């Protein structure tokens, strides 16, 4: 294990933590067999108690992360001959400091600060589920985390926003019409446009079901509006707010969410009624058509999709055009954005699933939308959070320094 020169600079740690780190190994490598045993015990002995309460208090993604974090901490405690439940605050602080000092073979930090904070949250959640006081509330743990943050002092890497012009480049990088690319082409248009216009997180996109989408007509009886009912979300894990996202008719056909839904719903209906081979035959027999400019919004009103309400809106699609019954994962959503960014000639490392949500805030701000309007669609409650999402490429955009007359 490589140790950089900064390993000795831990002046920001409390004295008891420094003392333990000085006389013990700083890495947190644990025996794989011990780690596997701890995970098995978590899934069996504690499934009816600990796992039961955690599963109802956290989202599935958070629960999976907490399970991994808690298993690692427990295995470390076994190695160090410490008690994990209830844990002593100094032991938790030493564990987090040891994690923070662990480096990769290239000398980089092995774990991000956000990962360390999540591990502390996992320890707190397990103690809370057992009715025990959390050791992470102790000053020694809080001071240790604060010292780690001060030592790192690295600016978090944020994904670039997908503003409208960039989004259009990604849409042109989709597979061609026909078989088999036409299936992924239409699903991915639905994903990109809905994630962008709805300011949706990648986990929210992946969780959408057909029954979550509803069509509403304008009072004048002209164009429909697509609304999406969100259940439990990252900031509303109990689903109390029943947030609704409104997607109006787009100005242009190729960037219209309702047209994308009509196109994709047609594919899903063919697959539902004709099966895989029937869908393949249809797409093989349909000649390629030039880019369409006529909206398909009205088709949703005259022929609403007849699909199972519990079916995933964005199922997985393989390279042979097969539509699976399982939905895409949140990670797959992020990988898809990266893949299209690479096809469009962009650096895929600069983009991810969150680029859609950040792109909405940025594009809306560039279009003159007020904070209140952006917060409503993105379900943000704090204007400061919205401002953190607005990432213009030019620092002089919407900047009062240009009005100083210098």
C-alpha positions in Angstrom: 0.0 0.0 0.0 1.4 3.3 -1.1 1.6 6.1 1.5 2.0 9.7 0.3 3.7 12.4 2.2 0.3 13.8 3.3 -0.3 10.6 5.3 1.8 12.1 8.2 -0.2 15.3 8.2 -3.1 14.5 10.4 -2.9 17.4 12.8 -6.6 18.0 12.4 -7.5 14.6 14.1 -8.3 14.4 17.9 -5.5 13.2 20.1 -6.9 9.8 20.9 -7.4 9.1 17.2 -3.9 10.2 16.3 -2.5 8.0 19.1 -4.3 4.9 17.8 -3.3 5.6 14.2 0.3 6.1 15.1 0.7 2.7 16.8 -1.5 0.7 14.4 -1.7 0.1 10.7 -3.6 2.8 8.9 -5.1 0.7 6.2 -8.5 -0.9 6.6 -8.0 -4.1 4.7 -10.1 -6.9 6.2 -10.2 -10.6 5.8 -12.5 -11.4 2.8 -13.8 -14.5 4.7 -14.6 -12.4 7.8 -16.4 -9.9 5.6 -18.5 -12.5 3.9 -19.4 -14.0 7.3 -20.5 -10.6 8.5 -22.7 -10.0 5.4 -24.3 -13.4 5.8 -25.1 -12.7 9.4 -26.6 -9.3 8.4 -28.9 -11.1 5.9 -30.0 -13.9 8.2 -29.8 -13.3 12.0 -30.7 -9.6 11.7 -33.1 -9.8 8.7 -36.1 -9.8 11.0 -35.0 -6.9 13.1 -32.2 -4.7 11.9 -32.8 -5.2 8.1 -36.6 -5.0 8.7 -36.5 -1.5 10.1 -33.7 -0.2 7.9 -35.5 -1.4 4.8 -38.5 0.8 5.7 -36.5 3.8 6.6 -34.2 4.0 3.6 -34.4 3.6 -0.2 -33.2 0.3 -1.7 -30.1 2.0 -3.0 -29.2 3.5 0.3 -29.9 0.2 2.1 -27.5 -1.7 -0.2 -24.8 0.9 0.5 -25.4 0.8 4.2 -25.3 -3.0 4.2 -21.8 -2.9 2.5 -20.6 -0.1 4.9 -21.8 -1.8 8.0 -20.4 -5.2 7.0 -17.0 -3.6 6.4 -17.0 -1.8 9.7 -18.0 -4.9 11.6 -15.3 -7.0 9.9 -12.8 -4.3 10.8 -13.9 -4.4 14.4 -13.4 -8.2 14.5 -9.9 -7.7 13.1 -9.1 -5.0 15.7 -10.8 -7.0 18.5 -13.3 -4.1 19.0 -17.1 -4.2 19.5 -19.2 -3.0 16.7 -22.7 -2.9 18.3 -22.8 -0.8 20.4 -19.6 0.8 19.1 -17.3 3.1 21.1 -17.1 6.6 19.6 -13.2 6.4 19.6 -13.3 3.2 17.7 -15.6 4.7 15.1 -13.4 7.7 14.8 -10.3 5.6 14.4 -12.0 3.5 11.7 -13.0 6.5 9.7 -9.5 8.0 10.0 -7.9 4.7 8.9 -10.3 4.7 5.9 -9.4 8.3 5.1 -5.6 7.4 5.1 -6.0 4.4 2.8 -4.6 5.0 -0.7 -4.6 3.2 -4.0 -1.4 1.9 -5.6 -1.2 5.1 -7.6 -1.2 7.2 -4.5 -4.7 8.6 -4.8 -7.2 8.5 -1.9 -9.0 5.2 -2.0 -12.2 6.6 -0.6 -13.9 9.9 -1.2 -15.0 12.1 1.7 -18.6 11.5 0.8 -18.1 7.8 1.1 -16.6 8.2 4.6 -19.6 10.3 5.6 -21.9 7.6 4.2 -20.1 5.0 6.3 -20.7 7.1 9.4 -24.3 7.4 8.5 -24.6 3.6 8.1 -23.1 3.1 11.6 -25.6 5.6 12.9 -28.6 4.0 11.1 -27.7 0.5 12.5 -27.5 1.8 16.0 -30.8 3.7 15.6 -32.5 0.5 14.3 -31.5 -1.3 17.5 -32.6 1.6 19.7 -29.0 2.5 20.7 -27.4 5.9 20.9 -25.4 6.6 17.8 -21.6 6.9 18.5 -21.3 9.2 15.5 -22.9 12.0 17.6 -19.9 12.1 19.9 -17.5 15.1 19.5 -14.5 12.8 18.7 -16.3 11.4 15.6 -17.5 14.8 14.4 -14.1 16.4 15.0 -12.5 13.5 13.1 -14.8 13.9 10.1 -14.2 17.7 10.1 -10.4 17.1 10.2 -10.7 14.7 7.3 -12.6 17.3 5.3 -10.0 20.0 6.1 -7.1 17.7 5.2 -8.6 16.8 1.8 -9.9 20.2 0.8 -10.6 18.9 -2.6 -13.4 20.4 -4.7 -16.0 17.8 -5.6 -16.1 16.8 -9.2 -19.4 17.7 -10.6 -20.8 16.4 -13.9 -21.3 18.9 -16.7 -24.9 19.9 -17.4 -26.6 18.7 -20.6 -28.0 22.0 -21.9 -30.4 21.9 -24.9 -27.8 22.1 -27.7 -25.7 19.3 -26.1 -28.9 17.2 -25.6 -29.7 17.6 -29.3 -26.2 16.2 -30.2 -26.9 13.2 -28.0 -30.2 12.6 -29.7 -28.5 12.5 -33.1 -26.1 9.9 -31.8 -28.9 7.3 -31.2 -29.1 4.1 -33.3 -30.7 4.2 -36.7 -34.4 3.4 -37.2 -35.4 -0.2 -38.2 -34.3 -3.4 -36.6 -32.8 -3.8 -34.0 -31.6 -0.2 -33.3 -35.1 1.3 -33.6 -36.1 -0.1 -30.2 -33.3 1.5 -28.2 -33.5 4.6 -30.4 -37.1 5.3 -29.2 -36.6 4.3 -25.6 -33.5 6.4 -25.2 -35.3 9.5 -26.7 -37.9 9.0 -24.0 -35.2 8.7 -21.3 -33.1 11.7 -22.3 -36.0 14.1 -22.9 -38.0 13.1 -19.9 -35.0 13.2 -17.6 -34.1 16.6 -18.9 -37.5 18.3 -19.0 -38.6 16.7 -15.8 -35.4 17.4 -13.9 -35.4 13.8 -12.8 -32.7 12.0 -10.9 -31.4 8.8 -12.5 -33.0 6.7 -9.7 -36.4 8.4 -10.4 -36.1 7.7 -14.1 -35.3 4.0 -13.5 -38.2 3.6 -11.1 -40.9 5.0 -13.4 -43.8 2.7 -14.3 -46.4 3.0 -17.1 -49.1 3.8 -14.5 -47.1 6.8 -13.2 -47.8 8.7 -16.5 -51.1 10.4 -17.1 -52.4 12.6 -20.0 -54.3 15.8 -19.3 -55.9 18.0 -21.9 -55.6 21.8 -21.9 -58.9 23.6 -21.0 -59.0 24.8 -24.6 -59.0 21.2 -25.7 -55.9 21.6 -27.9 -52.6 20.0 -26.8 -52.2 17.4 -24.0 -49.9 17.6 -21.1 -48.0 14.6 -19.8 -47.8 14.4 -16.0 -45.6 12.0 -14.0 -46.5 11.0 -10.5 -43.4 10.4 -8.4 -43.5 8.1 -5.4 -40.7 8.0 -2.8 -37.7 10.0 -3.9 -34.3 10.8 -2.6 -35.5 13.8 -0.6 -39.0 12.4 0.2 -38.3 8.7 1.0 -41.7 8.2 2.6 -43.5 9.6 -0.5 -45.6 12.1 1.5 -45.5 14.9 -1.1 -46.8 13.0 -4.1 -44.9 15.2 -6.4 -46.2 15.6 -10.0 -44.0 16.5 -12.9 -45.6 18.3 -15.9 -44.3 17.8 -19.4 -45.9 20.1 -22.0 -45.9 19.7 -25.7 -42.5 20.6 -27.1 -41.9 23.4 -29.6 -40.1 21.0 -31.9 -41.0 17.4 -32.8 -37.6 15.9 -32.1 -37.4 17.4 -28.6 -41.0 16.9 -27.6 -41.5 14.6 -24.6 -45.0 13.7 -25.6 -43.9 12.7 -29.1 -41.2 10.6 -27.6 -43.7 9.0 -25.4 -46.0 8.3 -28.3 -43.2 6.7 -30.3 -42.0 4.6 -27.4 -45.5 3.5 -26.3 -46.2 2.3 -29.8 -43.1 0.0 -29.6 -44.2 -1.3 -26.2 -47.7 -2.0 -27.5 -46.4 -4.0 -30.4 -44.1 -5.9 -28.1 -46.9 -6.5 -25.7 -49.4 -7.8 -28.3 -47.1 -9.4 -30.9 -44.1 -10.4 -28.9 -40.5 -10.2 -29.8 -40.7 -11.8 -33.2 -43.8 -9.7 -34.1 -42.0 -6.5 -33.2 -39.0 -7.5 -35.2 -41.1 -8.3 -38.3 -42.9 -4.9 -38.0 -39.6 -2.9 -37.8 -38.0 -4.9 -40.5 -40.9 -4.3 -42.9 -41.3 -0.6 -42.1 -39.1 1.4 -44.5 -36.9 4.1 -43.1 -38.6 7.5 -43.0 -37.0 10.9 -43.1 -36.9 12.9 -39.9 -40.5 13.8 -39.0 -41.6 17.3 -38.2 -45.3 16.6 -37.5 -46.1 16.2 -33.8 -47.7 13.0 -32.5 -49.2 14.5 -29.4 -52.8 14.1 -30.6 -52.3 10.4 -31.1 -52.0 10.0 -27.4 -55.5 11.4 -27.0 -57.2 9.5 -29.8 -55.3 6.2 -29.1 -54.1 6.2 -25.5 -51.5 3.5 -24.8 -53.0 0.2 -23.7 -50.2 -1.2 -21.6 -49.9 -2.9 -18.2 -49.8 -0.2 -15.5 -47.1 -2.0 -13.5 -44.7 -2.4 -16.5 -41.5 -0.4 -16.3 -41.5 2.7 -18.5 -37.8 2.2 -19.3 -37.0 -1.5 -19.5 -33.6 -2.9 -20.4 -33.1 -3.4 -24.1 -30.2 -5.6 -25.4 -28.3 -5.2 -28.7 -30.6 -7.6 -30.4 -33.7 -5.4 -29.7 -35.1 -7.7 -27.0 -37.2 -5.8 -24.4 -36.8 -7.3 -20.9 -39.4 -7.3 -18.2 -37.0 -5.7 -15.7 -36.4 -1.9 -15.6 -33.1 -0.2 -16.2 -31.1 0.5 -13.1 -30.0 4.0 -12.0 -26.4 3.1 -12.9 -27.5 2.0 -16.4 -29.2 5.4 -16.9 -25.9 7.2 -16.0 -23.9 4.8 -18.3 -26.3 5.5 -21.1 -25.7 9.3 -20.9 -22.0 8.6 -20.8 -22.2 6.4 -23.9 -24.1 8.9 -25.9 -21.7 11.7 -24.8 -18.8 9.6 -26.2 -20.7 9.0 -29.5 -21.3 12.7 -29.8 -17.6 13.4 -29.5 -17.7 14.6 -25.9 -15.7 13.4 -22.9 -17.9 10.8 -21.3 -16.2 11.4 -17.9 -17.7 14.9 -17.8 -21.3 13.6 -18.0 -23.6 11.2 -16.2 -27.1 10.7 -15.1 -27.1 13.9 -13.0 -26.2 15.9 -16.1 -29.9 15.8 -17.1 -31.1 17.3 -13.9 -28.3 19.9 -13.8 -29.0 20.6 -17.5 -32.6 21.5 -16.7 -31.7 24.0 -14.1 -28.9 25.6 -16.2 -31.0 25.8 -19.4 -34.0 27.2 -17.5 -31.9 29.9 -16.0 -30.4 30.7 -19.3 -33.9 31.0 -20.7 -34.8 33.6 -18.0 -36.7 31.4 -15.6 -37.0 32.6 -12.0 -35.7 30.6 -9.1 -39.3 29.8 -8.0 -40.1 28.3 -11.4 -37.0 26.2 -11.4 -37.6 25.0 -7.9 -41.1 23.9 -8.7 -40.2 21.5 -11.5 -37.0 20.3 -9.8 -38.7 19.9 -6.4 -36.0 21.9 -4.8 -36.8 23.7 -1.5 -33.7 25.9 -1.1 -32.7 28.5 -3.7 -29.1 28.0 -2.7 -29.3 24.4 -3.9 -30.7 25.6 -7.2 -27.9 28.1 -7.7 -25.4 25.2 -7.1 -27.1 23.3 -10.0 -26.9 26.2 -12.4 -23.6 25.7 -14.2 -23.0 28.0 -17.1 -19.9 27.5 -19.2 -19.2 31.2 -19.4 -18.6 32.8 -16.0 -19.7 36.1 -17.4 -23.2 34.9 -18.3 -25.9 36.6 -16.2 -23.1 38.3 -14.2 -23.5 41.9 -12.9 -19.8 42.6 -13.5 -20.6 43.2 -17.1 -22.8 46.1 -16.1 -20.2 48.0 -14.2 -19.1 50.1 -17.2 -15.4 49.5 -16.8 
